[in-house]
């Protein structure tokens, strides 16, 4: 999967992460903080709440210079305790 994704992308490119996490106000702040540390910039995530309000879906788009940035950020976001899935 990794090799196929690498072949599909031409850098620099925009890449969107979709993150599912617990519905807590600090989730969005933590995601933005991690993204800012890896790839500084102005980010305005799109946020949607689940039907029951237990989870948030957060989409955030970055401009990646290489595949390593995409991987690093994926791993960093995955380490946030309130995050349940990153794709």
URMORA-V578286 format. One record per pair of residues at least 4 apart in sequence whose ideal C-beta (glycine too) atoms are under 7 Angstrom apart, sorted by sequence separation. I is the first residue (numbers start at 0). J is the second residue. D is the distance in whole Angstrom. If there is no record, write none. Layout:
I & J & D
I & J & D
This chain:
0 & 4 & 6
1 & 5 & 6
2 & 6 & 6
3 & 7 & 7
4 & 8 & 7
8 & 12 & 5
25 & 29 & 6
26 & 30 & 6
27 & 31 & 6
28 & 32 & 6
29 & 33 & 6
30 & 34 & 6
31 & 35 & 6
32 & 36 & 7
33 & 37 & 7
34 & 38 & 6
35 & 39 & 6
48 & 52 & 5
49 & 53 & 6
64 & 68 & 6
66 & 70 & 6
67 & 71 & 6
68 & 72 & 6
69 & 73 & 6
70 & 74 & 6
71 & 75 & 6
72 & 76 & 6
73 & 77 & 6
74 & 78 & 7
21 & 26 & 6
49 & 54 & 4
63 & 68 & 5
77 & 82 & 6
20 & 26 & 5
63 & 69 & 5
76 & 82 & 6
48 & 55 & 6
34 & 42 & 6
77 & 85 & 5
46 & 55 & 6
47 & 56 & 5
76 & 85 & 5
31 & 42 & 6
46 & 57 & 5
61 & 72 & 7
18 & 30 & 6
73 & 85 & 6
31 & 44 & 7
44 & 57 & 5
45 & 58 & 4
30 & 44 & 7
44 & 58 & 6
44 & 59 & 4
27 & 44 & 6
42 & 59 & 6
27 & 46 & 6
38 & 61 & 5
34 & 59 & 6
22 & 48 & 6
30 & 57 & 6
34 & 61 & 6
26 & 55 & 6
30 & 59 & 6
22 & 52 & 6
27 & 57 & 6
38 & 68 & 6
22 & 53 & 6
37 & 68 & 7
22 & 54 & 6
21 & 54 & 6
22 & 55 & 5
20 & 54 & 7
37 & 71 & 6
38 & 72 & 7
19 & 54 & 6
20 & 55 & 6
37 & 72 & 5
19 & 56 & 6
20 & 57 & 7
34 & 72 & 7
37 & 75 & 6
17 & 56 & 7
18 & 57 & 4
17 & 58 & 5
33 & 75 & 5
15 & 58 & 6
16 & 59 & 5
33 & 76 & 6
15 & 59 & 7
15 & 60 & 4
14 & 60 & 7
30 & 76 & 6
33 & 79 & 7
13 & 60 & 5
14 & 61 & 6
13 & 62 & 6
14 & 63 & 5
30 & 79 & 7
29 & 79 & 5
11 & 62 & 6
12 & 63 & 6
11 & 63 & 6
10 & 63 & 6
11 & 64 & 5
10 & 64 & 6
10 & 65 & 5
14 & 69 & 6
26 & 81 & 5
8 & 66 & 7
18 & 76 & 6
23 & 81 & 6
16 & 76 & 6
21 & 81 & 4
5 & 66 & 5
20 & 81 & 5
20 & 82 & 4
20 & 83 & 6
18 & 82 & 6
19 & 83 & 5
19 & 84 & 4
18 & 85 & 5
16 & 85 & 6
17 & 86 & 5
